[in-house]
Amino acid sequence: MLRVENLHAFYGKSHILHGVQFEVREGEILALLGRNGSGRSTTAKAIMGLVDCQGDIRWRAQGAASAVNLVGRKPYEIAHLGIGYVAENREIFPRLTVHQNLMLGEKSGRRNTRWGFEDSYRLFPRLRERQHTEAGVLSGGEQQMLALCRTLMGDPDLVLVDEPTEGLAPKIVEQVGEFLVTLRERGVSVVLIEQKLTIALEIADRCLVMGHGSIVFDGTPKQLRADAGVRKEWLEV
């Protein structure tokens, strides 16, 4: 579905990603793990066309006959091809209501989508209660729910989710995990950028570990649990 090959990314003269390679398969949750500064968020931004990069990012949407290279495309073009992105800072529109934020996520011309207003409100009842409230006054957990659901309103085939549980209460973390599993059940692939090993190992089908801008581990959650050396060198504080 998505194949990243020999990906290099830069912030000005700083070389951040060094030949990153991996693939995302249809209908899976892929956890992208690592310490702060390892290159996880930069990888997501490179896929979305938000940073300067070189290499190949081959994308084949569900039902498409051939793949396209995303490198050099604008972020809105990449979104229209079927990739959603939930940034770490959520980027909700604070002066618009919950419902208006969700409306902005809708992709024009799309019908029979896998996700709509009722899906958002059913999975996160708090959003239904707050649908006419300005998003800027929502709690951090509510804003995270909104950011996730707004991205899904565009009916993407793949969603990149950057640190969705950061700063959230355990109950909300559990809800976010259930949300991501629901996406997988509906055929949406997920790249989960996360520091909390507990949720990543619980819901992911595969795990990648990044260090110094490269992939240093690719395996199942079971294999990562068994590899104390990788966890100690690249994950544990």
C-alpha positions in Angstrom: 0.0 0.0 0.0 2.7 2.4 1.0 6.4 1.7 0.4 9.1 4.1 1.6 12.6 3.5 0.1 15.9 5.3 0.7 14.1 8.3 2.3 16.3 11.2 3.3 14.8 14.4 4.9 16.2 17.7 5.8 15.4 20.8 7.9 17.6 23.4 6.2 21.1 22.0 6.3 20.3 19.5 9.0 20.1 15.9 7.7 17.3 14.2 9.7 16.4 11.0 7.9 19.1 8.7 6.6 17.8 6.2 4.0 14.6 5.2 5.8 12.9 2.1 4.3 9.7 0.3 5.3 6.2 -0.5 4.0 2.7 -0.2 5.3 0.3 -3.0 4.4 -3.4 -2.8 3.8 -5.6 -3.0 7.0 -2.8 -3.0 9.5 -1.6 -0.9 12.4 2.1 -0.2 12.2 3.6 1.3 15.3 6.6 3.7 14.7 8.5 3.8 17.9 11.6 5.6 19.2 12.9 8.3 21.5 12.3 12.0 20.9 14.5 13.2 18.1 14.8 9.8 16.4 13.0 10.9 13.3 9.5 9.5 13.8 7.5 12.7 13.3 9.8 13.8 10.4 9.0 10.5 8.7 5.3 11.3 8.9 5.8 14.9 7.7 7.9 13.6 4.8 5.1 11.3 3.7 2.7 14.2 3.8 5.0 16.6 1.8 5.6 18.9 4.8 9.4 18.7 4.8 12.1 18.6 2.1 13.0 15.0 1.2 14.6 12.8 -1.3 13.9 9.1 -2.2 10.8 7.2 -3.1 7.5 7.2 -1.3 5.2 4.9 -3.4 1.5 5.0 -2.7 -1.2 2.8 -4.1 -4.7 3.6 -2.8 -7.2 0.8 -2.3 -8.5 -0.2 -5.7 -5.8 1.8 -7.6 -4.1 -0.1 -10.5 -0.7 1.5 -10.0 1.4 3.3 -7.4 2.4 7.0 -7.5 5.5 8.7 -6.0 4.5 11.2 -3.3 7.9 13.0 -3.2 7.5 16.5 -4.5 3.7 16.6 -4.2 1.8 19.2 -2.2 0.2 18.2 1.1 -3.3 18.8 -0.2 -2.5 16.6 -3.2 -1.3 13.8 -0.9 -4.5 14.1 1.2 -6.7 13.9 -1.9 -4.9 10.7 -2.8 -6.2 9.1 0.4 -3.7 9.7 3.2 -4.8 11.4 6.4 -2.6 13.0 9.0 -3.3 13.8 12.6 -0.5 16.1 13.8 0.9 16.0 17.4 -0.4 19.5 18.1 -3.9 18.5 16.8 -4.4 21.7 14.8 -8.1 22.1 15.4 -9.8 25.4 14.6 -10.4 26.9 18.0 -13.1 29.5 17.0 -15.2 26.9 15.1 -17.6 24.5 16.8 -16.9 20.8 17.0 -19.4 20.1 14.2 -17.9 22.8 12.0 -14.4 21.3 12.5 -15.8 18.0 11.3 -17.5 19.6 8.3 -14.1 21.0 7.2 -12.7 17.4 7.2 -15.3 16.2 4.6 -13.9 15.5 1.2 -16.1 17.0 -1.5 -17.4 14.6 -4.1 -17.0 11.5 -1.9 -20.0 9.4 -1.3 -20.6 6.1 0.6 -17.6 6.8 2.9 -16.6 4.6 5.8 -16.8 7.5 8.2 -19.4 10.2 8.9 -20.7 12.5 11.7 -22.7 9.7 13.4 -19.7 7.4 13.5 -17.7 10.2 15.3 -20.5 10.9 17.7 -21.2 7.2 18.4 -17.6 6.3 19.2 -16.9 9.5 21.1 -20.2 10.5 22.8 -18.5 13.5 24.4 -18.2 15.1 20.9 -22.0 14.8 20.4 -22.6 16.6 23.7 -20.1 19.3 22.7 -20.9 19.5 19.0 -22.1 23.1 19.2 -19.2 24.2 21.4 -16.2 26.1 20.2 -13.3 23.7 19.8 -10.9 26.0 21.6 -12.5 25.4 25.0 -12.4 21.6 24.8 -10.2 19.6 27.1 -7.0 18.1 25.6 -8.7 14.7 25.4 -11.7 16.1 23.6 -9.5 18.0 21.2 -7.6 14.8 20.4 -10.9 13.0 19.7 -11.9 15.8 17.4 -8.6 15.8 15.5 -8.9 12.1 14.9 -12.5 12.2 13.7 -11.9 15.3 11.5 -9.2 13.4 9.6 -11.5 10.4 9.1 -14.2 12.6 7.6 -12.0 12.7 4.5 -12.3 8.9 4.2 -8.6 8.1 3.9 -7.2 4.7 3.2 -4.2 5.4 5.5 -3.9 7.6 8.5 -0.7 8.8 10.1 -1.3 9.6 13.8 1.5 11.4 15.7 1.5 10.9 19.5 -2.3 10.7 20.0 -2.1 9.7 23.7 0.4 12.5 24.8 -0.9 14.1 28.0 -4.2 12.2 28.1 -5.8 10.5 31.0 -5.7 6.6 31.0 -9.4 6.3 30.2 -9.0 8.6 27.1 -5.9 6.6 26.1 -8.0 3.5 26.1 -10.6 5.2 24.0 -8.0 6.3 21.5 -6.7 2.7 21.3 -10.2 1.4 20.6 -10.7 4.1 17.9 -7.5 2.9 16.1 -8.6 -0.7 16.2 -12.0 0.3 14.8 -10.2 1.9 11.9 -8.3 -1.3 11.1 -11.6 -3.2 11.3 -13.0 -0.9 8.6 -10.0 -1.4 6.3 -8.1 1.7 7.1 -4.4 1.3 7.6 -2.7 3.2 10.5 0.8 4.4 11.2 0.9 5.1 14.9 3.8 7.3 16.1 3.9 6.6 19.9 6.1 6.7 22.9 3.9 4.6 25.1 5.0 1.0 24.5 2.0 -0.4 26.3 -0.7 0.8 23.8 1.6 0.2 20.8 2.4 -3.4 21.7 -1.2 -4.1 22.5 -2.9 -2.9 19.3 -0.1 -2.9 16.6 0.3 -5.7 14.0 4.0 -4.7 13.4 6.5 -2.4 15.1 9.3 -0.3 13.7 11.9 1.3 16.0 13.8 4.4 14.8 17.1 5.6 16.0 19.3 8.5 14.6 17.0 8.8 11.6 17.1 5.2 10.5 15.0 2.1 11.1 16.8 -0.2 13.6 14.1 -2.8 14.2 11.2 -4.2 12.1 9.1 -7.0 13.7 6.0 -8.0 15.5 5.1 -6.8 19.0 6.0 -10.3 20.3 9.5 -10.0 18.8 10.0 -6.6 20.2 9.0 -7.7 23.7 11.5 -10.5 23.4 14.4 -8.2 22.2 15.7 -6.6 25.4 18.7 -5.3 23.6 16.7 -3.2 21.1 14.4 -1.9 23.9 17.3 -0.9 26.1 19.4 0.8 23.4 16.6 2.6 21.5 13.5 2.9 23.6 14.1 2.9 27.3 15.0 6.1 29.1 
